[in-house]
Amino acid sequence: MDAHRDRTAIRIRNRFAALHVARLSPGESVVVPDAPFAHVFVPRGEVDMEAAGSLRTGDAVRLTAEGGQRITATTASEILIWEMHAAIQGQ
């Protein structure tokens, strides 16, 4: 995505999506990007996500136009956030 061109990123070669990865220590936070669609996955650890509550290893949350939510680690954690801007066909 052009919005992330100058940032360190994992390139997935999709102009409508970005993958954000974070390793958090207990008490550290990240914010879900403001996007029409987002998918949060916790591959390791435990976090607290605004409006979703506690998420543990293997948990996932899909969001629709709900960016800005804070995710805070309660244990050493890894977070994957897919930010998607593609429109659904037929809408």
PAGUTOR-39972 format. One record per residue (C-alpha): residue number from 1; x, y, z. Coordinates in nm, 2 decimals. Layout:
<i:NUM; east:X; north:Y; up:Z>
...
END
This chain:
<i:1; east:0.00; north:0.00; up:0.00>
<i:2; east:0.13; north:0.35; up:-0.08>
<i:3; east:0.05; north:0.46; up:0.27>
<i:4; east:0.32; north:0.23; up:0.41>
<i:5; east:0.58; north:0.27; up:0.13>
<i:6; east:0.85; north:0.43; up:0.34>
<i:7; east:0.79; north:0.21; up:0.65>
<i:8; east:0.95; north:-0.12; up:0.74>
<i:9; east:0.69; north:-0.37; up:0.63>
<i:10; east:0.64; north:-0.72; up:0.51>
<i:11; east:0.55; north:-0.68; up:0.14>
<i:12; east:0.26; north:-0.90; up:0.04>
<i:13; east:0.22; north:-0.74; up:-0.31>
<i:14; east:-0.14; north:-0.63; up:-0.27>
<i:15; east:-0.21; north:-0.26; up:-0.31>
<i:16; east:-0.53; north:-0.29; up:-0.10>
<i:17; east:-0.38; north:-0.47; up:0.21>
<i:18; east:-0.10; north:-0.45; up:0.46>
<i:19; east:0.01; north:-0.69; up:0.72>
<i:20; east:0.13; north:-0.54; up:1.05>
<i:21; east:0.33; north:-0.76; up:1.30>
<i:22; east:0.42; north:-0.67; up:1.66>
<i:23; east:0.60; north:-0.84; up:1.94>
<i:24; east:0.48; north:-0.68; up:2.27>
<i:25; east:0.61; north:-0.70; up:2.62>
<i:26; east:0.35; north:-0.70; up:2.91>
<i:27; east:0.19; north:-0.35; up:2.92>
<i:28; east:0.29; north:-0.25; up:2.57>
<i:29; east:0.02; north:-0.15; up:2.32>
<i:30; east:-0.05; north:-0.11; up:1.95>
<i:31; east:-0.36; north:0.05; up:1.78>
<i:32; east:-0.55; north:-0.12; up:1.51>
<i:33; east:-0.52; north:0.09; up:1.19>
<i:34; east:-0.82; north:0.27; up:1.07>
<i:35; east:-0.94; north:0.06; up:0.77>
<i:36; east:-1.27; north:-0.06; up:0.62>
<i:37; east:-1.17; north:-0.42; up:0.72>
<i:38; east:-0.92; north:-0.56; up:0.97>
<i:39; east:-0.83; north:-0.90; up:1.10>
<i:40; east:-0.64; north:-0.94; up:1.43>
<i:41; east:-0.47; north:-1.27; up:1.51>
<i:42; east:-0.28; north:-1.36; up:1.83>
<i:43; east:-0.02; north:-1.63; up:1.74>
<i:44; east:0.14; north:-1.62; up:2.09>
<i:45; east:0.06; north:-1.47; up:2.43>
<i:46; east:-0.24; north:-1.30; up:2.58>
<i:47; east:-0.37; north:-0.95; up:2.51>
<i:48; east:-0.66; north:-0.72; up:2.61>
<i:49; east:-0.84; north:-0.56; up:2.31>
<i:50; east:-1.08; north:-0.27; up:2.35>
<i:51; east:-1.44; north:-0.38; up:2.28>
<i:52; east:-1.33; north:-0.75; up:2.24>
<i:53; east:-1.18; north:-0.83; up:2.58>
<i:54; east:-0.91; north:-1.09; up:2.65>
<i:55; east:-0.76; north:-1.27; up:2.35>
<i:56; east:-0.52; north:-1.57; up:2.39>
<i:57; east:-0.30; north:-1.77; up:2.16>
<i:58; east:-0.49; north:-1.88; up:1.85>
<i:59; east:-0.77; north:-1.62; up:1.90>
<i:60; east:-0.88; north:-1.39; up:1.61>
<i:61; east:-1.11; north:-1.09; up:1.57>
<i:62; east:-1.25; north:-0.95; up:1.24>
<i:63; east:-1.34; north:-0.58; up:1.24>
<i:64; east:-1.54; north:-0.37; up:1.00>
<i:65; east:-1.46; north:0.00; up:1.01>
<i:66; east:-1.36; north:-0.02; up:1.37>
<i:67; east:-1.00; north:0.11; up:1.36>
<i:68; east:-0.84; north:0.29; up:1.65>
<i:69; east:-0.89; north:0.01; up:1.91>
<i:70; east:-0.60; north:-0.04; up:2.14>
<i:71; east:-0.45; north:-0.38; up:2.20>
<i:72; east:-0.24; north:-0.42; up:2.52>
<i:73; east:-0.03; north:-0.72; up:2.60>
<i:74; east:-0.09; north:-0.89; up:2.94>
<i:75; east:0.19; north:-1.14; up:2.87>
<i:76; east:0.48; north:-1.14; up:2.62>
<i:77; east:0.28; north:-1.16; up:2.29>
<i:78; east:0.29; north:-1.15; up:1.91>
<i:79; east:0.01; north:-0.98; up:1.71>
<i:80; east:-0.07; north:-1.00; up:1.34>
<i:81; east:-0.31; north:-0.73; up:1.20>
<i:82; east:-0.43; north:-0.74; up:0.84>
<i:83; east:-0.54; north:-0.40; up:0.72>
<i:84; east:-0.77; north:-0.42; up:0.41>
<i:85; east:-0.90; north:-0.15; up:0.19>
<i:86; east:-1.05; north:-0.34; up:-0.10>
<i:87; east:-1.42; north:-0.30; up:-0.17>
<i:88; east:-1.65; north:-0.60; up:-0.18>
<i:89; east:-1.79; north:-0.65; up:-0.53>
<i:90; east:-2.15; north:-0.57; up:-0.58>
<i:91; east:-2.16; north:-0.30; up:-0.31>
END
